[in-house]
Amino acid sequence: MELVVATRNKDKLREIRALLKGLSINVFSLDSFKGVPDVVEDKNTLEGNARKKAVQTSRFLKKFVVADDSGLEVDFLDGDPGVYSARFSGKGATYKSNNKKLLALLKGVPLSKRKACFKCVIAMADKGKIIGIAEGICRGKIGFESKGGRGFGYDPVFTPDGYKKTFAQMGASRKNKISHRAKALSKAKNIISRYLSLYL
């Protein structure tokens, strides 16, 4: 069976592929297909964006699609950047520019007030119909500087609770056991397995 991940982000695809290992499916990204229109992520929740991407992409491709929307919510910033995490620093945002803006906004804020959480919502759809939703949350704190050269996104500034290393310092194997996306995909994997056995 083919499963399409509704993303062109190679970092995200690599992570999802690793987390879905064990399922009897071939995993593709949008780059494997021609003419797939970009879905405008204009919803005000992560779930809303994930649902929209999954439904529209699966309807267009007539395939089974997994779409995720993830975001970093910082308590001191009233939940920002949230749904705007990927484009937090404006047009042409990069991982580096987003982290730089976040650290600047938290300048002078003590560690006790730098609580944050990563959230991931995964929507699964087949031929335009939602078949399941899964959510994962990882709580932690935002550091005072970027640390580590692994990972992507806000990984260099986020230290999960119970650990002394950022996601970018600990590497993929450790991160993929505790991250928001790992937790969401663990639930999604069960939904996909049941769907495969019941409907296909």
Secondary structure by P-SEA (a helix, b strand, c coil): cccccccccaaaaaaaaaaaccccbbbbcccccccccccccccccaaaaaaaaaaaaaaaaccbbbbbbbbbbbccccccccccccccccccccaaaaaaaaaaaacccccccbbbbbbbbbbbbccccccbbbbbbbbbbbcccccccccccccccccccccccccccccccccccccaaaaaaaaaaaaaaaaaaccc
